[in-house]
Structure formats: C-alpha cells, structure tokens
C-alpha cells in the first residue's frame, strides 16, 4: 500500500528539503518507487539537490495547478541524477523557479483542493510506493491539508528556543488531525550538546517519538546542496540517523 509522508518544519532553515531528498534516495536505494513534491511554491529549491536544471523542467507543479498539464506530466524521473546504486525510481515534481510564475502564485493563489487531488492521482498514475511532500514552513491551508491526508508526518526542528515554541503548535495540530504516524527529527545539533539528552528533552516536551537526532555536519555545509548527502557520505553519523528514520517510516 502506498504511503504519503509530509516533511515539515515550523521555521525555515531547518534542513527540510535536504532531509526530504535524502529520505527519497534511501527509500529508492531499497527498491521503492518514490515521488517528491516541492510544495514550497514561494521559495522552491529541492530540484537543486536532484541536479535538475531549469532547462529540463518541461512542466512544474505550477503548470498543474493552472490546468496546463496533468500531475504526472509535471513529474521528472531524476533517478539517474542522484548517483549511487538506486534500485527503485525517484520522480520529482518541482515548483517553478521563474520569478513571474512565483509572483503569480503569490498574487492569485491556487486551489488547494486541486493540490491534494494531485497527490492521490500521482500516487496512482506512477504506481508509487511513497510520496514525499516537501511542505512550506509554518502553518497555512496548504500545509494543513497536506498533513491531514498524510499517513506519516516528519517534523524537523533544531535545538533552538524559537524552533521549540513553533514546533509545539505543529505537534498540537498534527495530533488534532490524527496523523497515523508522527516522528520528530532534531537536526543540526552542535557538537557541544549531548545527543541523548537532546532526544530525551524533545520526547518529553512534545510527548512524541524522536526518530533521530542529527549532529551538525561540516561535510553537509561543504556539500552545499550540490548532491544527496547520504549517497556521498554513506557511513556518516548523519546518514545513519537518516537511515534510522527511514526504517521507522517503512515499519
């Protein structure tokens, strides 16, 4: 049975798109057919991690929302772009990076219900095992509906007071929406922090399962979104933490 997974954070800068790309790669390495949708329409960027050039974007999520194409026509097979031994497939539905199209979405909005219809359609049309939704930070109508139709929700936060406060709102909303599986991912933890202590604090604060606590990584910063971290650094502690998260999502 297919599984829809939303990847969310209350604030930007948590590593949400990087995490989404790495989860998709690890799932595909295991042989799964994975779809990724960039719904951060105002500031799209996950296509960079998949080495998808603007010239290759025949259609985008924006085109689907404006009735110019079907949802599956906006899906790009990026399997060969990521490197590594990928047994499955990865399909990316990017948002447009053209300034005029971003401005139009911000000015005119779009039918959020159509977006969620598209999620279900693309799962069926591409025979996906998993659909990952890279959400817009914060809580808006699109994010709430995405969370509501998801089988699983990954909430990313950093060990930061603003993140802790904003994340509490997201967790509370997710519990009210009865998301079947909710996992916390603590990212970019400074080396001075004890990872086990951070895990305990977050689990006690939100009464939720922490799937992984990922340390700050200079290698991640150096890679600078020019590829998929878990493929480039398969034995790194960050990759091992992401693998633990994926294993729990597959359970």
Secondary structure, DSSP 8 states (H G I E B T S, - for coil): --EEEEEE-SSSSS-HHHHHHHHHHHHHHTT-EEEEEE--GGG--HHHHTT--GGG-SS-HHHHHTTSS-TGGG-EE-GGGS-S--SSEEEEE-----HHHHHHHHHH---HHHHHHHHHHHHHHTT-SEEEEE--SS--HHHHHHHHT-SEEEEEE-S-HHHHHHHHHHHHHHHHTT-SEEEEEEEEE-TTS-HHHHHHHHHHHHTSEEEEEEE--HHHHHHTTSS-HHHH-TTSHHHHHHHHHHHHHH-
